Amino acid sequence: MHADLTDKPLSERAQHLLKMLVERYIRDGEPVGSRTLSRDSGLDLSPASIRNVMADLEELGFVASPHTSAGRIPTVKGYRFFVDTLLTVKPLDMREVRLIKEQLDSEESHPQALLATASNMLSAITHMTGVVTLPRREHIAWRHIEFLHLSENRVLAILVVNEGEVQNRVLSLERSYNAAALLQISNYLNTHFVGKDIHAVRVELLNELRRTRERMNDLMLAAITMAEKVFETRGRATDRNYVMAGETNLMEWAELSDVEKLRRLFEAFNQKHDILHLLDKCTSADGVQIFIGEESGYKVLDECSVVTAPYSVGEEVVGVLGVIGPTRMAYERVIPLVDMTARLLSVALNPRK
């Protein structure tokens, strides 16, 4: 029985050739042959010797041979080893740093405008897709609620939170309420919960419902039931969101230019749920996070890489920004760019003193 090659450490020679192969493939997008590596490697090795090393790398799962070519391309495992072990990160062009800083350094810019600017800058510089999640707000204060009768058992709930942000929810109820009853219900809720954190309100409502349901009058029971429906609807809605720029840039990359692949990608971008779930995982992580191909856990991103970094307001991480592109992206350039943009966005979002 032969030894398991997957645990075999790579020799310096194999690492050098793998690094060259990945860099060449990132640059040209074409399978790399042994003759090319022999010519460019700087090692005193014949094409036959290099073919032997390539065969070992293929057996170890670092490279693969497309059936249409004698050359080889990196696998996800090969890219991961390259990024974690072999990558030499390039210092950023200071002109680009100044440009990003100037674009974000505006005291008059609204926070959401700054997020859109960061997304556009990432897209423009990388020629890929830039994405920035909107800030996660842990504290959402209840200000006011109103209910308007729509038809039969349907009611429009108008919830005002924080500093005047309005959220509308259509509720389907088990019975109909007239305008006077709806006014009483909204008055009851506003009297008891104004100024309180909306998450705390929900917990208090559920506890009250469990504790005193039998002793509640019809008004209180209706008020708590309707408020709970507002929260249920709010939970199903996408409270998290992101701004994205440069989706069509992905059409310029041959490996992503298939119409069906693009359709699935753009559908995922529009539906947002899977992309947001992936990005939200990065919010609690330290520093730059890189998902290569199937590492994302979402099939639609199997031929893409996602590079993210968190940004902060004060001492709190509130969101992430990043770049979505092909696995054949220039990691040595994208990683420091994403990291620097996140740092500059954090500075721009923090109030000047």
Helices and strands as residue ranges (DSSP letters): G 5-7, H 12-28, H 34-40, H 47-60, E 63-64, E 73-74, H 76-81, I 82-86, H 94-104, H 111-126, E 129-133, E 142-151, E 154-161, E 165-172, H 179-193, H 198-212, G 213-215, H 218-236, E 242-245, G 247-252, G 254-256, H 259-271, H 273-283, E 289-292, G 293-296, G 299-301, E 304-313, E 316-326, H 331-349
